[in-house]
Amino acid sequence: MTAPEKQNPSQPREFASAQAVDLDCAAFQQGMAARMAAGDDFDQDPHLRQCPRCQALLAELETIAQAARMLLPTEEEPDDMLWQKIEKAIASDRT
């Protein structure tokens, strides 16, 4: 018997089960952003493997993140001669 069933024995079993799923989803979703930022692999996550709601949320977030990356300018590597140019500019300021 789950904790919600003990607290209110008149609750239907389906309601208590739905509450447990909601708590699992909330716990998973709470750490989702940090895990995405860290590059975690969600393929083996036990909750995600069985929860279509969280699967859909993750897919939507990945789509949004991909679109955001396309909006940001790409970083360019500095010119190979950059340090030489900086040193030359510093040297010319000294004279």
C-alpha positions in Angstrom: 0.0 0.0 0.0 1.4 3.4 -1.0 1.6 6.4 1.4 -1.3 8.2 -0.3 -3.5 5.1 0.1 -2.7 5.0 3.8 -3.6 8.7 4.2 -6.9 8.4 2.5 -8.3 4.9 2.2 -11.3 6.1 0.2 -9.1 7.2 -2.7 -9.4 5.0 -5.8 -6.2 2.9 -6.5 -5.9 4.6 -9.9 -5.7 8.1 -8.3 -3.0 6.9 -5.9 -1.1 5.4 -8.8 -1.4 8.6 -10.8 0.0 10.5 -7.8 3.0 8.2 -7.6 3.7 8.7 -11.4 3.4 12.5 -11.0 5.9 12.4 -8.1 8.3 10.3 -10.3 7.9 12.8 -13.2 8.5 15.8 -10.9 11.7 14.2 -9.5 12.9 13.4 -13.0 12.0 16.8 -14.4 13.6 18.7 -11.5 17.1 17.5 -12.5 16.5 17.3 -16.3 17.9 20.7 -17.2 21.1 20.2 -15.2 21.5 16.7 -16.7 21.0 18.1 -20.3 23.5 20.8 -19.7 26.0 18.2 -18.4 25.4 16.1 -21.6 24.0 13.1 -19.7 22.8 10.2 -21.8 19.1 9.7 -21.0 18.8 6.4 -22.9 19.3 4.2 -19.8 17.2 6.3 -17.4 14.6 3.9 -15.9 11.9 6.6 -15.5 12.3 8.0 -19.0 12.2 4.5 -20.6 8.7 4.0 -19.2 7.2 7.5 -19.2 5.8 8.9 -22.5 5.1 12.2 -20.9 8.7 12.8 -19.9 9.9 11.3 -23.2 7.8 14.0 -25.0 9.1 16.7 -22.8 12.7 15.7 -23.4 12.1 15.6 -27.1 10.5 19.1 -27.0 13.4 20.5 -25.0 16.0 19.0 -27.3 14.2 20.5 -30.3 14.2 23.9 -28.6 17.9 23.6 -27.7 18.8 22.7 -31.2 16.8 25.7 -32.6 18.6 28.0 -30.1 22.0 26.7 -31.1 21.1 27.6 -34.7 20.3 31.2 -33.6 23.6 31.7 -31.8 26.7 32.8 -33.8 29.3 30.2 -34.2 32.6 30.8 -32.4 35.5 31.3 -34.8 39.0 30.3 -34.0 41.4 33.2 -33.6 43.9 33.9 -36.4 47.0 31.7 -36.1 49.1 34.9 -36.1 47.0 36.6 -33.3 49.7 36.5 -30.6 52.4 37.7 -33.0 50.1 40.6 -33.9 49.4 41.4 -30.3 53.2 41.3 -29.4 54.0 43.5 -32.4 51.2 46.1 -31.4 52.6 46.1 -27.8 56.2 46.6 -29.0 55.2 49.4 -31.3 53.4 51.2 -28.5 56.6 51.1 -26.4 58.7 52.9 -29.0 
